[in-house]
């Protein structure tokens, strides 16, 4: 990311030039002759690639996670493992970013060891969702333990809670050691958040994919307008 993030493919650059040189149907449904949604240009592609019911694109992945928590958990509790509360580039800390959503973070486990039972014990009447955060450029080695995704999914299901899985780079192809959006959704995650650049190789963007009812709550939240992607970003991602 320090070298300008992912180089764009020729197809992406060509789409930016095509869309950017004049007027476009960014928010106009040509078939209906009425106002449309800017999400319509990329959502069907993302649904096909991930197997999700719905998808939405915002300005970056931190924004995607922020929007998900603001829309689904403002004023309520979000359960997250202590081992996943990392600091990312330029001193930005995940717990600080997430706290701005208005949700109350409930930390479970320890720095090096967290189990599914820790999530189970922490669930209470104010719990809104369970959150998993990919450790990105940070690794713990040695005396460590973390629950599998399906184990955390089982806890969420028992309590009727959504599980949000922040995948970070969010690779779509198979790459050892990197969780894919398709695999996470197939394993039971209700929403996945990941970057449009990095391993995907598109423009800087944040993608949320998953259950249609939850994505719609994100789309209707006032913060979505402040975080939405512009037409050039959407064009590059579509390309």
SEPA-406911 format. One record per atom (N, C-alpha, C, CB): residue in three letters; x, z, y. Coordinates in pm, whole numbers, plus 50000, padded with zeros to 5 digits. Each point is the difference from the previous one (the first is absolute). Glycine has a CB too. Layout:
N
alaXZY;...
//
This chain:
239
unk500825000049878;unk499185000050122;unk500855000050127;unk498225012149873;unk502994993150118;unk500884999950117;unk500484986050036;unk500725023049940;unk499144967549969;unk500414986250026;unk498814991250035;unk501915003149843;unk497055002850213;unk498874991950045;unk498914998349898;unk501564988450144;unk498465019849752;unk498994999749894;unk500074986949922;unk498525015050138;unk500454981549788;unk500094988949905;unk500044986550070;unk498795013949833;unk502124977150124;unk499944986250048;unk498694993549952;unk502544998449997;unk496824994250090;unk498724993949964;unk500214986849927;unk498945011050197;unk500214986549705;unk500024987349927;unk499554988750093;unk499535012049782;unk500864975850183;unk499624988450081;unk498494998850014;unk502084988449923;unk497195015049969;unk498534999150005;unk499435009750103;unk499974993349758;unk500645018450251;unk499535009950096;unk500304995650143;unk500345018049829;unk500864976850192;unk500384995250134;unk499124988450043;unk502365007349958;unk497354983649950;unk499164988550032;unk498595004450039;unk501344986049842;unk498155024350090;unk498665004850032;unk499985006750137;unk499545003249755;unk501525003950281;unk500095006250132;unk499994989450109;unk501285019349902;unk499494970250079;unk500064989150098;unk498634993550015;unk502434996049945;unk496915001449943;unk498704993450002;unk498965008250073;unk500574989149785;unk499405024050184;unk498995008950060;unk500375003450144;unk499495009549773;unk501804992050255;unk500425004950131;unk499984989750111;unk501365015749878;unk498624971550088;unk500114989750104;unk498694997150072;unk501844990349869;unk497055015350084;unk498734997250067;unk498965010349965;unk500534975949999;unk498225020550020;unk498905008849963;unk499845000149849;unk498834995550220;unk500545015249729;unk499845001149855;unk498695007049968;unk502505000649969;unk497174999549904;unk498785006949954;unk500315014249956;unk499044978049928;unk501825028850150;unk500405013749966;unk498805008849971;unk502034997250142;unk496995002649948;unk498805008249982;unk498744991550017;unk501265020250082;unk498814967749866;unk498844991150008;unk499754993949863;unk500464995150244;unk498325006849707;unk499594994449871;unk499464986050025;unk499475023149904;unk501334966850064;unk499624986250030;unk498774995949920;unk502394994550050;unk497545009649824;unk498874996249915;unk498685005650053;unk501554999149804;unk498495013350247;unk498785006550049;unk499764997350149;unk500335017649828;unk500714977750242;unk499854997950143;unk499795012950076;unk499074977749952;unk501605033050003;unk499815013250061;unk501305007949990;unk497534999749941;unk502465011950123;unk501195008449995;unk500335004049857;unk499485008550230;unk501814991349738;unk500455004049868;unk500975011650009;unk499684976749919;unk501085025549976;unk500985010949995;unk501394994449979;unk498265015649909;unk502724989750164;unk501384995649983;unk500545003449860;unk500355002850247;unk499015006649686;unk500455003749866;unk499644989449895;unk499755023950065;unk499314967349968;unk499544990049903;unk501094990049961;unk497725002650094;unk503324996049988;unk501044990149972;unk500945004449889;unk499854992750237;unk500325020349746;unk500975004949901;unk499375008549890;unk501694999550179;unk497145006449847;unk499405008949901;unk499754993349865;unk498955012150188;unk500504975749807;unk499794993749869;unk501294997749923;unk497984989150094;unk503105007549977;unk501294997849934;unk500525013149944;unk500514980850156;unk499385029949923;unk500495013049955;unk499185005349883;unk500785004750233;unk497924992749768;unk499165004249888;unk500454993049872;unk498055004050156;unk502244983249855;unk500434992349882;unk501355004949947;unk498734980250086;unk502185023150005;unk501355004049961;unk500065014249942;unk500864984950176;unk498245023849870;unk500075014149960;unk498905004249904;unk501045004450217;unk497904987749773;unk498865004149919;unk499095009950070;unk501384995949802;unk498825006150328;unk499205009650076;unk498634994350034;unk502095009750095;unk496974999349932;unk498674995750044;unk500024995150144;unk498995016349842;unk501894989450239;unk500054996750142;unk501385003250053;unk497535004550027;unk502774990150093;unk501315002450062;unk499884998950150;unk501184991249797;unk499745015550273;unk500064999650146;unk501475000250041;unk497755011650023;unk502564981950089;unk501384999250050;unk500085006450137;unk500414978949868;unk500625029550152;unk500275006050131;unk501454997350038;unk498255018149961;unk502244988650143;unk501304996050057;unk501215003749914;unk498945002650221;unk501035008649708;unk501105003349908;unk499515010349899;unk501734995150180;unk499125008449723;unk499535008649893;unk499755014350047;unk501254985849840;unk499535019150256;unk499725013350056;unk498615000150062;unk502465003950043;unk497194985250024;unk498664998650057;unk498934999549893;unk500994988150194;unk499325005449693;unk499054999149889;unk499685013849945;unk500874977249944;unk500165031050034;unk499805013549948;unk499285008650103;unk502064997849858;unk498345001150268;unk499365007550108;unk498514996950007;unk502165000050128;unk497494987149865;unk498594995950006;unk499235005149879;unk500674979750129;unk499935019549753;unk499315004649880;unk499675014850009;unk501194982549866;unk499765025650181;unk499765014450009;unk499035003450113;unk502295004049908;unk497824988850203;unk499085002650112;unk498564996649961;unk501854995250163;unk497994993849764;unk498654995549963;unk499395008449888;unk500644977150071;unk500195027849839;unk499495006549880;unk500175015249999;unk500494979249881;unk500395026150206;unk500335014249986;unk500145007550131;unk501114993949792;unk498485000650319;unk500165007050128;unk499285013549996;unk500174977850120;unk500565032849916;unk499425013350002;unk499925006749864;unk498744992750195;unk501715000449701;unk499955005449864;unk501405000049939;unk497634991949973;unk502475012049902;unk501305001949937;unk500434988049916;unk499555024449997;unk501754972750008;unk500614989749918;unk501115006449918;unk499454981950169;unk500505016449701;unk500985006249911;unk501134990249972;unk498215014349895;unk503044990450125;unk501184991549981;unk501155008549945;unk499274984650189;unk501565009349729;unk501145007049941;unk501085002550105;unk499494989549778;unk501145022150216;unk501115003250092;unk501164990249983;unk499325024349994;unk500884971049884;unk501104990749975;unk499804986450059;unk500415012349797;unk498404985050260;unk499704987050058;unk499935000350153;unk498774994549791;unk501495017050268;unk499945001250147;unk501374996450057;unk498215018149986;unk502064969150019;unk501334995050033;unk500124996550148;unk500224991349768;unk501015006450275;unk500274994450133;unk500424985649983;unk500695022750092;unk498694968249984;unk500334985849994;unk500874996350119;unk497854995149877;unk502304992050152;unk500954995550100;unk499805005950139;unk500134979549871;unk500985022450199;unk500035004450139;unk499375013750020;unk499934976250067;unk500135032349829;unk499575013850015;unk498515002449989;unk501955002650138;unk497294987349823;unk498565002049986;unk499715007049867;unk499524979550142;unk499745031549865;unk499725007949881;unk498564998049956;unk501725016850069;unk498114980849801;unk498684997249944;unk498985010950035;unk501124987749814;unk499215025350171;unk498995010050034;unk499594999750147;unk500915014049819;unk500014982650270;unk499654999150142;unk499064988350026;unk502215010250059;unk498094978449877;unk499144988250015;unk498605003049946;unk502004984849979;unk497945021349904;unk498725002549937;unk499185010450075;unk501024994149782;unk499655015750278;unk499275010350074;unk499254994150119;unk501735016749929;unk498774972250126;unk499334993850115;unk498674993749962;unk502244995850100;unk497485003349773;unk498724994449956;unk498865009950020;unk501224986149833;unk499125026550190;unk498985010350012;unk499715006949869;unk499034987150184;unk501615008549707;unk499845006449871;unk500935012049990;unk499344978149895;unk500325031350018;unk500825011849976;unk500744998149867;unk498395014950131;unk502934985049874;unk500794997749880;unk500095012949919;unk501314982150118;unk498475016549753;unk500185011049906;unk501134996049907;unk497545007250014;unk503604999749996;unk501174996649920;unk499935007249865;unk501374996650210;unk498944995949684;unk499975006049866;unk501334997649929;unk497504996649987;unk502775011749912;unk501244998749925;unk501195005150080;unk499044980449880;unk502145015450076;unk501235003550070;unk500724987050038;unk500205022249874;unk500914979050194;unk500754988150041;unk500364991349881;unk500905012850194;unk499484993549694;unk500504992149887;unk499034999149882;unk502255006750071;unk496735001849924;unk499124999649883;unk498545001950042;unk501865008849856;unk497324981450111;unk498565000850024;unk499294995149875;unk500304996450250;unk498615010549714;unk499224996349882;unk498554997350039;unk501525013949854;unk497774979550058;unk498594997150026;unk499215012950020;unk500184978949864;unk500225031750064;unk499305012850013;unk500115005650142;unk500465004549758;unk500604992050314;unk500155004650139;unk498914994050088;unk502485002349966;unk497254984850014;unk498904993550074;unk498675006649964;unk501284978150004;unk498535024349866;unk498755005949952;unk499725013350067;unk500324988449780;unk500685020250226;unk499825013350058;unk499734999550150;unk501505009049824;unk498984980650242;unk499884999350146;unk498654994550047;unk502464996950009;unk496794996749900;unk498714994050040;unk499025011050037;unk500414980249848;unk498945017950267;unk499015009650046;unk498864992950071;unk501785017450022;unk497314990250036;unk498824994050065;unk500344991350120;unk498725019549924;unk502464982650137;unk500384992150117;unk500914988249965;unk499785020750136;unk500494977349735;unk500884989049960;unk499284986750019;unk501165015049834;unk499504975750237;unk499424986750022;unk500574989749905;unk499685005950238;unk501624995049732;unk500624990249911;unk501365005049951;unk498804981550121;unk501725011549779;unk501345002349950;unk500884988550046;unk499135012949798;unk502094990350244;unk500924989950053;unk501305000149923;unk498975002450226;unk501484985649736;unk501344998349944;unk500814991550097;unk499135001849762;unk502145001850257;unk500884992850092;unk501264995649926;unk499115013250198;unk501144973849800;unk501214994949935;unk501235005250076;unk498774979149918;unk502265024950008;unk501175006350064;unk500904990150072;unk499915017349824;unk499804970050167;unk500694989850080;unk501515000549979;unk498165001350169;unk502595001749938;unk501474999849990;unk500585013749965;unk500014981550166;unk499205026849771;unk500435013649965;unk499765002449851;unk499485008250235;unk501464998249698;unk499865003149858;unk500465014349971;unk500324975649944;unk498955031249970;unk500435012849945;unk500474997649858;unk498385013050148;unk502754992549816;unk500514998449864;unk500315013749942;unk500954977250056;unk499095023449811;unk500315012749935;unk498755007149952;unk502025001950142;unk497795010549900;unk498915008549952;unk498734996550079;unk501645018649937;unk497734970550025;unk498854995050075;unk498834997249906;unk501544990050172;unk497275009749887;unk498794996649925;unk498944995550099;unk500565016549815;unk498724972950150;unk498894995250081;unk498934994649907;unk501544994450194;unk497195007849837;unk498944995149912;unk499884984950007;unk498785021650030;unk500804972449860;unk499714985749999;unk498754997450084;unk501054997449770;unk498814990250274;unk498844996550082;unk498705002849926;unk501364982450114;unk498575014249758;unk498755002049926;unk499645014849989;unk500484979149872;unk500525029850131;unk499735014449996;unk499375004850131;unk501935002949841;unk498564991950270;unk499425003750130;unk498624993850015;unk502315001850101;unk497534986049848;unk498694993550000;unk498995008649925;unk501104977350012;unk499295028149875;unk499095008249920;unk499535012350078;unk501164992149792;unk499745014150284;unk499625011450084;unk498984995650105;unk502265010649963;unk498024978250103;unk499094994950103;unk498634997049942;unk501954990450122;unk498015003649760;unk498734996549937;unk499195012549965;unk501054979149908;unk499615031150042;unk499285012249961;unk499305006550119;unk501675003549819;unk498894994550299;unk499435006350119;unk499274990250092;unk501825016749986;unk498054970949970;unk499284990050080;unk500684996850131;unk497945007949897;unk503414992150102;unk500774997650122;unk500724986649993;unk500285024850030;unk499904968450081;unk500804987850000;unk501495003249995;unk498194988450129;unk502575002549810;unk501455001049996;unk500584988550081;unk499955011349773;unk500854991950327;unk500684990050082;unk501474999749959;unk498385003450195;unk502124984849770;unk501384998549953;unk500784991750101;unk499265001649758;unk501635005050315;unk500874993150097;unk501214994749924;unk499235015050194;unk500814971949788;unk501044993749918;unk501244996250078;unk498204991649856;unk501785009850275;unk501174996150079;unk500174985150004;unk501095021349941;unk499914973649986;unk500304985750005;unk498964991649926;unk502425005750016;unk496915000049885;unk498854993649939;unk500234986249941;unk498725012750157;unk502234986149754;unk500294987149938;unk498784994849924;unk502445006449982;unk497364980450021;unk498894993949927;unk500454993949867;unk498894995450219;unk502375000649774;unk500544995149873;unk500565011649920;unk500534977750105;unk499915019549773;unk500605010549919;unk501445002450043;unk498504994049807;unk501825018650225;unk501355003850039;unk500245014149948;unk499964985050208;unk500995016749701;unk500245013349941;unk500235010850106;unk500984988649799;unk498335022550183;unk500185011350092;unk499144999750123;unk502255000949918;unk497034988050104;unk499134999050117;unk498544999149956;unk501854988650130;unk497305020449917;unk498584999549961;unk499294988450069;unk500005024949966;unk499204967949959;unk499264988750058;unk498585004250034;unk501414983949869;unk498015009450229;unk498635003150041;unk499024997649886;unk500594994150236;unk499624995149692;unk499084996549890;unk500035010749892;unk500344975750048;unk500875028949916;unk500135010249897;unk499385013250045;unk502094988949921;unk498135014850205;unk499465012650050;unk498475000050000;unk502055002750142;unk497364986249900;unk498544998950001;unk499454999949858;unk500104987450217;unk500595005749693;unk499574999649860;unk500075013849935;unk500784976349985;unk500175031950062;unk500165013549946;unk498985009850056;unk502424995349973;unk496835000450129;unk498935008450051;unk500095004450144;unk499835007349775;unk501224988650296;unk500085003350143;unk498814993750073;unk502545001449990;unk496865006050100;unk498844994850073;unk500414991250117;unk498725020349933;unk502384983350132;unk500584991950106;unk501514999749983;unk498115005750158;unk502504982849868;unk501464999150008;unk500384994950138;unk500184995749750;unk500915009650304;unk500524995850129;unk501424994649978;unk498575017250127;unk501754971449933;unk501354994549984;unk500334990650115;unk499815002149750;unk501474994350259;unk500494991950111;unk499804985149975;unk501675017850049;unk498164974850060;unk499894985549989;unk501364993149999;unk497815001550115;unk503235005749928;unk501344993949999;unk500805006349887;unk499924995750251;unk501275009049773;unk500845006349898;unk500014991549874;unk499495022750094;unk500014982549794;unk500074992549875;unk498994988749992;unk500825020749892;unk498084980350181;unk499024989249999;unk500534987850075;unk498155016949988;unk502684985450115;unk500664989050069;unk499194993450109;unk501184996449794;unk497775010150254;unk499204994650108;unk500345006750132;unk498184995049838;unk500895004850257;unk500245006550130;unk499825015149988;unk499224979250119;unk501255028249980;unk499755014450000;unk498505002450012;unk502285004650104;unk497175002049797;unk498565002849997;unk499755011249901;unk499434976150062;unk499415030149948;unk499595010049903;unk498754995349930;unk501025018350137;unk498974982349731;unk498884995149921;unk499365011749925;unk501094977349976;unk497595023450030;unk499245009749921;unk499084992249909;unk500135017850182;unk499934985049689;unk499154993049904;unk499395010049904;unk501414979250019;unk497375017849934;unk499385009249905;unk498504999250002;unk501935014850025;unk497424996749961;unk498545000849992;unk499354994750127;unk500215019849847;unk498764972150137;unk499374993550114;unk499375010150096;unk499584980149856;unk499805030550091;unk499345009650088;unk501005007650085;unk498165002249834;unk503015000850109;unk501035007150077;unk500654990950102;unk500405014949804;unk499894972750158;unk500584990450095;unk499054997850117;unk501254988849813;unk497465010950160;unk499024998150108;unk500025011950096;unk498584986249846;unk501625025950103;unk500115011550090;unk501214998650092;unk498905014449827;unk502204980350119;unk501184997550082;unk499704989350106;unk501505006449806;unk497824983150151;unk499724988950091;unk499115004350116;unk500234984249808;unk498855025150167;unk499065004250103;unk500535011550086;unk498174992749850;unk502995012950116;unk500535011350075;unk500564995250134;unk500545012149786;unk499244995450324;unk500474995750132;unk501504997450007;unk498145013050096;unk502654994449826;unk501444998550002;unk500444986249948;unk500225024849970;unk498954968949950;unk500354987049943;unk500274989650109;unk498615005449799;unk500644995350309;unk500214990350108;unk501365001850067;unk497534999450038;unk502925013149971;unk501305002750061;unk501154995949909;unk498975018850126;unk500794980549745;unk501054997249903;unk499954985949943;unk499985024049945;unk499034968250092;unk499804987049935;unk501164990450027;unk497535003350020;unk502644987549889;unk501064990050012;unk499544988450089;unk500885006349772;unk500064987350296;unk499674988850088;unk499954987049919;unk501075011950196;unk498574977149871;unk499764987549929;unk501294994149941;unk498074995850152;unk503085006449912;unk501254994549947;unk500435007449874;unk500684993450232;unk499135019849768;unk500305007949880;unk499114995749885;unk500715019350143;unk498004979349884;unk499064995949895;unk500304986049950;unk498275014750101;unk502134976549991;unk500354986349961;unk501214999849908;unk499054991650215;unk501985016249820;unk501215000549917;unk499695006149864;unk501435002050207;unk497775008449791;unk499655006449873;unk499174990649913;unk500075022450112;unk499014970549950;unk499194990249926;unk500894989049941;unk498035004750153;unk502954990649928;unk500904989649953;unk500855004649883;unk500044990750229;
//
